[in-house]
Amino acid sequence: MSAPDPHAQIQELRQQLQSLLEAAHDNERKLDRFDALERRLMAVSSMEELVTLLLVECRDDFGLDAAELWLLDPEGELRRALPTLPMAKAPRLLEHHGPLKDIFGAVRTTRLVGPGHGEDLVAQAFEPGAGMRSAALLPLIRQGLLIGSLHFGARDPERYDAVSGTKFLDRLCAIAAIAIESMLNRERLRRAGMTDGLTGVHNRRYFDHRSLIEFSQAVRHRYPLACLFLDVDHFKAVNDRHGHQVGDEVLRQVGGLILRSLRTGDLAARYGGEEFVVLLPRTDLAGAREVAERIRALVQDAPFVTPEGGTLSATLSAGLAMLPAGAVSFAELLTAADRALYAAKRAGRNRTVAHGDDTGAAAA
Ligand SMILES: Nc1nc2c(ncn2[C@@H]2O[C@H](COP(=O)(O)OP(=O)(O)OP(=O)(O)O)[C@@H](O)[C@H]2O)c(=O)[nH]1
């Protein structure tokens, strides 16, 4: 038997060393990329920047084929906030925990899925027809609660195999969850400054500011602007009969019903007490009357749930006015809508009256 050739041995050792060095460099580069991403995640200043970083830049930087962000939004808080933001790719908002439970079960750790190891989840985690074959599914957890998930997908079935380490990804999802939570808190604070705490519609301060912008845009671009005043009927009696707390609850639910009836771009605010005001840009008289009637009918049909679990019914009256041609101030529109509201009250309540209507004929 011939002795091993020392040159060949050295050559082989050199090659082994070389591939170890390459693997180390590879890891170092990966670490650098993750480090840079972490630093940027901690420094984002807006929700749209955060979403773009997670869904577009992560995908491109890491050579992925798809990235998805799911966020739990049971109160519809994000559903209301996101349409106003310019998003390169929107997150999917979840009304309940179901889809997250399907992916993570009770374990809530990063899952690497692909052919033979959870491949049914790959299809669930991306839009239909996305064609992903393997994926990393990252749970976003804050203070022990699952608040969403981040999905990285690849067409390569072996990109995420069952045995790869998840250390980098675990760290990334922990940092992403912190960044998302602080962004949501910032957004909540911003909204709190312009929202009525009881009813969820905008506060009077915000209305006074926005209404002037809406007025000048409608005048400049010559499009219709409708104004509704909505006032709960005999609200004093609700308070007197059921207590102030139940009265508050009715106002809270009326606020929710108004918001449900409006489009993005409409403006609803609590004008004071039990009175709400709604501005409908680019809406003509017929359209505005339809919105007012929709809200009126929703309130009339709603069982208002009391804190004790009982129910009571309530109605509201609506006054409607259109921006008059040649109007010189927004106050004219408000005054006309307010007059129409009082006409609706005088005509028997639970009805919509438009400024200029014959109030007797306008009864709902
Ligand atoms: N619970 C509760 N009551 C409020 C709030 N703001 C105003 N109110 C009450 O709303 C009632 C409004 O009463 P009125 O202006 O007499 O009108 P109304 O009883 O609704 O009668 P009409 O408007 O003529 O149908 C008053 O009793 C106020 O105290 C509030 O934030 N919460």
The ligand as a Gaussian input file, in Angstrom:
#p B3LYP/6-31G(d) Opt

LIG

0 1
 N      -74.771000      60.510000      27.923000
 C      -74.408000      61.643000      27.342000
 N      -75.303000      62.653000      27.210000
 C      -74.933000      63.780000      26.600000
 C      -73.634000      63.948000      26.118000
 N      -73.571000      65.186000      25.556000
 C      -74.787000      65.751000      25.690000
 N      -75.620000      64.911000      26.331000
 C      -77.007000      65.109000      26.692000
 O      -77.805000      65.149000      25.525000
 C      -79.034000      65.777000      25.852000
 C      -79.492000      66.606000      24.701000
 O      -80.770000      67.039000      24.983000
 P      -81.585000      68.096000      24.141000
 O      -80.634000      69.035000      23.447000
 O      -82.632000      68.672000      25.028000
 O      -82.217000      67.289000      23.009000
 P      -82.948000      65.898000      22.939000
 O      -83.433000      65.401000      24.256000
 O      -82.048000      64.975000      22.200000
 O      -84.188000      66.206000      22.067000
 P      -84.266000      66.504000      20.526000
 O      -82.879000      66.757000      20.026000
 O      -85.134000      67.705000      20.390000
 O      -84.878000      65.301000      19.895000
 C      -78.775000      66.585000      27.119000
 O      -79.491000      65.979000      28.188000
 C      -77.282000      66.420000      27.351000
 O      -76.971000      66.346000      28.737000
 C      -72.703000      62.879000      26.305000
 O      -71.529000      62.945000      25.918000
 N      -73.128000      61.763000      26.913000

